[in-house]
Amino acid sequence: METMVSEQRRPLLLLDSASLYFRAFYGVPDSITAPDGTPVNAVRGFLDMIAQLVNDRAPGRLVACWDEDWRPAFRVAAIPSYKEHRLSDDGVAEVVPPALTAQVPVIIEALAALGVARVGAPGYEADDVIGTLVAREVAAGRAPVEVVTGDRDLFQLVDDDAGVSVLYTIRGLKNLQLVDQAMLRERYGVATGQAYADMATMRGDPSDGLPGVAGVGEKTAASLLAKYGDLAGVLAAVDAGKVSAGHQAKFAAARDYLEAAPAVVKVAPDAPVPEVDDALPAAPVDPDAAADLATRWNLGGSMTRVVEALARRSESVPG
């Protein structure tokens, strides 16, 4: 008989949804289609991910966090190059394969039929939704939080004392990499999530259009943080002439960037995220809609796996 687990000890699982459905789209063959020939690989893969996460992590609650704005105005105002290279010809939308764009509404319908919480915030990215929900959990002293993502930006939320960790999908859902403070120290030479954000600010990130400090990589940034505490301490040391002439020149050239970058790199802890019922259902809240979606889009096996995972999880919760 499965051991009963106290609901209070089960983690809140926060999904970086776009990160996961992009991974599903590129990882699951596009030969998986609906009866009319429409690809449903991202939908099937995303549902299978939820089933596996529910089975493996036994969360107490779960939220699919959503990008309501993939390139928020406040970040662009601070650093105009932010994600600029991903813009489509209209200068507004993100370049996304049409075959994936068509599947996102189906994912939304499937989550609604299952009763799995989905939430975003106008003008903010999913990262900010996650950061805000984490801040609320920590402030309330509730259960541990696990963030599921393929995006290193969210490593900044890691906090052992608060019970916040990241499950990094770089090696796949079957071999998730647990990111805690020990991993940050071992891999990046930084002691905390906050230090990771400061290091990432200095290092930059070409995939997000963030130039960083030219000539300052991860190791140099980490060593400066180890010596001077945080980014503010590093900049104070630069101003006081405590660093080498070479470093002084590099930081002087990047000063405007460093003034603006922290507000871009750091996820918002206070985005206007509405309250959401994050309890996991024992069964689909709309079984007719779930069955219709499964038939219409050829989601049968994947939908069944999620339903079975939710039922197993419910059976293991003390009554």
TORDREN-688295 format. One record per residue (C-alpha): residue number from 1; residue in three letters; x, y, z. Coordinates in steps of 0.02 Angstrom, whole numbers. Each point is the difference from the previous one (the first is absolute). Layout:
// TORDREN-688295
  resi  resn    east   north      up
   NUM   ALA       X       Y       Z
...
// end
This chain:
// TORDREN-688295
  resi  resn    east   north      up
     1   MET       0       0       0
     2   GLU      66     172     -43
     3   THR      62     100     147
     4   MET    -111     148      42
     5   VAL      88     167     -11
     6   SER     -55     153      97
     7   GLU     -74     128    -120
     8   GLN      98     137      90
     9   ARG     164     -84     -49
    10   ARG     -41     -12    -184
    11   PRO      80     132    -110
    12   LEU     -86     133    -102
    13   LEU      53     -36    -179
    14   LEU      16     154    -111
    15   LEU      16     -36    -186
    16   ASP      90     119    -118
    17   SER    -129     -48    -131
    18   ALA      77      74    -157
    19   SER     167     -78      41
    20   LEU     -84    -169      14
    21   TYR    -112       7    -152
    22   PHE     145      63    -108
    23   ARG     101    -148      63
    24   ALA    -145    -116     -41
    25   PHE     -19      74    -174
    26   TYR     181     -30     -45
    27   GLY      16    -164      96
    28   VAL    -155     -94     -58
    29   PRO     -15     -50    -185
    30   ASP    -115     110    -103
    31   SER     -66    -158     -79
    32   ILE    -118      -8     150
    33   THR    -155      82     -68
    34   ALA    -186      25      24
    35   PRO    -119     -95    -115
    36   ASP       1     149    -119
    37   GLY     190      -4     -12
    38   THR      34     148     117
    39   PRO     158     -29     104
    40   VAL     -36     -25     186
    41   ASN     175     -46      56
    42   ALA      16     149     118
    43   VAL    -169     -35      79
    44   ARG      35    -185      23
    45   GLY     174      34      66
    46   PHE     -60     135     121
    47   LEU    -136    -113      71
    48   ASP     123    -143      18
    49   MET     116     117      95
    50   ILE    -138      44     123
    51   ALA     -41    -184      24
    52   GLN     181     -43      34
    53   LEU      25     147     119
    54   VAL    -156     -44      99
    55   ASN      56    -181      11
    56   ASP     182      37      43
    57   ARG     -13     156     109
    58   ALA    -169     -32      84
    59   PRO     -38     185      14
    60   GLY    -128      68     121
    61   ARG     -47     137    -124
    62   LEU      47      46    -178
    63   VAL      -9     157    -107
    64   ALA      37      16    -186
    65   CYS      77     174      -6
    66   TRP     -31      96    -161
    67   ASP      84     135    -104
    68   GLU    -129     138     -23
    69   ASP     138     109     -71
    70   TRP     158     -84     -65
    71   ARG      93     167     -14
    72   PRO     -66     118     136
    73   ALA       7     187     -33
    74   PHE      90      37     163
    75   ARG     144    -113     -49
    76   VAL      11      70    -176
    77   ALA      -2     177      69
    78   ALA     149     -44     110
    79   ILE      97     -95    -134
    80   PRO     -70      19    -178
    81   SER      96    -151     -63
    82   TYR     -94    -115     119
    83   LYS     -59    -148    -108
    84   GLU       5     115    -151
    85   HIS      74    -136    -111
    86   ARG    -156    -107      28
    87   LEU    -120     128     -71
    88   SER    -102     -45    -153
    89   ASP     -17     117    -148
    90   ASP    -145      92      83
    91   GLY     117      59     138
    92   VAL    -117     -63     136
    93   ALA     -25    -188      -2
    94   GLU     132    -132      39
    95   VAL      59    -112    -140
    96   VAL     -82    -167      39
    97   PRO     -25    -146    -120
    98   PRO    -179       7     -65
    99   ALA     -22    -183      41
   100   LEU      33      39     183
   101   THR    -105     159       4
   102   ALA    -151    -102     -57
   103   GLN      22    -122     144
   104   VAL       7     124     144
   105   PRO    -190      28       6
   106   VAL     -24    -188       8
   107   ILE     117      -9     149
   108   ILE    -102     137      84
   109   GLU    -162     -96     -32
   110   ALA      75    -161      66
   111   LEU      58      81     162
   112   ALA    -172      77      25
   113   ALA     -89    -166     -29
   114   LEU     117     -89     120
   115   GLY     -16     135     132
   116   VAL     187      36       7
   117   ALA      30     181      52
   118   ARG      70     118    -131
   119   VAL      41     182      37
   120   GLY      91     148     -75
   121   ALA      11     187      31
   122   PRO     -28     138    -131
   123   GLY     165      80     -49
   124   TYR     107    -134      81
   125   GLU      91    -160     -47
   126   ALA     -28    -171      76
   127   ASP     165      25      94
   128   ASP     -81     146      92
   129   VAL    -156    -102      37
   130   ILE     111    -135      73
   131   GLY     101     126      99
   132   THR    -158      77      71
   133   LEU     -77    -166      49
   134   VAL     165     -52      81
   135   ALA       5     164      99
   136   ARG    -178     -29      60
   137   GLU      38    -178      54
   138   VAL     156      52      94
   139   ALA     -89     145      85
   140   ALA    -140    -117      55
   141   GLY     121    -134      60
   142   ARG     -88    -134    -101
   143   ALA      63    -161     -77
   144   PRO     162     -17    -101
   145   VAL      -1      65    -179
   146   GLU      72     -86    -153
   147   VAL      17     100    -161
   148   VAL       6    -104    -159
   149   THR      91      88    -142
   150   GLY     131      -9    -135
   151   ASP      46     182      32
   152   ARG     152      38     108
   153   ASP     -70     173      39
   154   LEU    -108     -79     133
   155   PHE     151     -66      97
   156   GLN      -6     167      88
   157   LEU    -152     -62     100
   158   VAL      96    -141      83
   159   ASP      -5      17     189
   160   ASP      37    -150     110
   161   ASP     -62      82     159
   162   ALA    -167      45     -78
   163   GLY     -17    -170     -85
   164   VAL       8      64    -179
   165   SER      89    -105    -131
   166   VAL       3     -16    -189
   167   LEU     -25    -159    -100
   168   TYR     102      34    -157
   169   THR     -54     -92    -157
   170   ILE     167       8     -91
   171   ARG      17    -191      13
   172   GLY    -184     -36     -28
   173   LEU    -150     -32     113
   174   LYS      61    -175      44
   175   ASN     164      69      64
   176   LEU     -40     169      75
   177   GLN     146      96      72
   178   LEU     -35      63     174
   179   VAL      66     177      20
   180   ASP      29      49     181
   181   GLN     132     108      81
   182   ALA     126    -142       2
   183   MET     -19     -18    -188
   184   LEU      20     189     -24
   185   ARG     161      -3     101
   186   GLU      69    -151     -92
   187   ARG     -47      50    -177
   188   TYR       6     190       3
   189   GLY     101      45     155
   190   VAL    -141     104      75
   191   ALA     -79     -31     169
   192   THR    -181      55     -25
   193   GLY    -134      30    -129
   194   GLN      23     186      22
   195   ALA     186     -18     -36
   196   TYR     -45     -99    -156
   197   ALA    -104     148     -61
   198   ASP     145     119      30
   199   MET     119    -117     -90
   200   ALA    -122     -18    -146
   201   THR     -15     189     -12
   202   MET     188      19     -20
   203   ARG      17    -152    -114
   204   GLY    -143      53    -113
   205   ASP    -106    -114    -108
   206   PRO       3      14    -190
   207   SER    -156    -108     -13
   208   ASP     -95     139      89
   209   GLY      92     145     -82
   210   LEU      95      45     159
   211   PRO     180      49     -40
   212   GLY      73     -14     175
   213   VAL     170      72      43
   214   ALA     116     -35    -147
   215   GLY     143    -111      55
   216   VAL     -83     -53     164
   217   GLY     -62    -179      -4
   218   GLU     -75    -113     132
   219   LYS     162     -39      91
   220   THR      58     180      11
   221   ALA    -173      59      55
   222   ALA      -9    -135     133
   223   SER     172      42      68
   224   LEU     -45     184      12
   225   LEU    -160     -43      92
   226   ALA      94    -114     119
   227   LYS     115     145      42
   228   TYR    -122     146       4
   229   GLY    -166     -81      46
   230   ASP    -122      55    -133
   231   LEU     -13     104    -157
   232   ALA     -15     161      99
   233   GLY     157     -49      95
   234   VAL      93     -37    -162
   235   LEU     -48     170     -72
   236   ALA      52      86     161
   237   ALA     168     -88     -11
   238   VAL      18      57    -180
   239   ASP     -38     180      50
   240   ALA     125     -10     143
   241   GLY     138     -63    -114
   242   LYS      13    -167      91
   243   VAL      -4    -105    -158
   244   SER     128     -15    -138
   245   ALA      16     134    -133
   246   GLY     -64    -124    -128
   247   HIS    -157     -34     101
   248   GLN     -26     185      31
   249   ALA       2      33    -187
   250   LYS    -121    -143     -36
   251   PHE    -124      55     132
   252   ALA      13     182     -50
   253   ALA     -45     -45    -179
   254   ALA    -150    -100      60
   255   ARG     -61     122     133
   256   ASP    -159      52     -89
   257   TYR     -44    -183     -29
   258   LEU      34     -43     183
   259   GLU    -113     140      59
   260   ALA    -147     -70    -100
   261   ALA      32    -188      -4
   262   PRO     -49     -54     177
   263   ALA    -181      52     -29
   264   VAL       0    -104    -159
   265   VAL      89    -154      65
   266   LYS     -90     -15     166
   267   VAL    -173     -78      -5
   268   ALA    -141     103      75
   269   PRO     -55     -54     173
   270   ASP    -157     106      -7
   271   ALA     -81     -20    -170
   272   PRO    -191      19      -1
   273   VAL     -31    -187       1
   274   PRO    -181     -40      44
   275   GLU     -41    -126     133
   276   VAL     -24    -173     -74
   277   ASP     -62    -166      66
   278   ASP     159    -101     -14
   279   ALA     -69    -161      75
   280   LEU      23    -151    -111
   281   PRO    -165     -85     -44
   282   ALA     -25    -186      25
   283   ALA     -86      -9    -169
   284   PRO     -34     118    -146
   285   VAL    -115     142      52
   286   ASP     -83     -11    -171
   287   PRO      11    -183     -52
   288   ASP    -107      26    -156
   289   ALA     115     138     -62
   290   ALA     153    -106      40
   291   ALA     -72    -147     -96
   292   ASP     -47     111    -147
   293   LEU     176      75      -8
   294   ALA      77    -173       9
   295   THR    -103     -57    -148
   296   ARG       8     159    -104
   297   TRP     189      23      18
   298   ASN      58    -180      21
   299   LEU      56      30     179
   300   GLY     -67    -163      67
   301   GLY     156     -79      75
   302   SER      70     163      67
   303   MET    -165      57      74
   304   THR     -24    -171      80
   305   ARG     173       7      79
   306   VAL     -38     169      81
   307   VAL    -169     -61      64
   308   GLU      79    -157      72
   309   ALA     141     100      81
   310   LEU    -126     118      82
   311   ALA    -101    -147      65
   312   ARG     154     -88      73
   313   ARG      55     160      84
   314   SER    -173      24      76
   315   GLU       1    -178      69
   316   SER     165      34      90
   317   VAL     -65     156      89
   318   PRO     -61     -32     178
   319   GLY    -187      24      18
// end
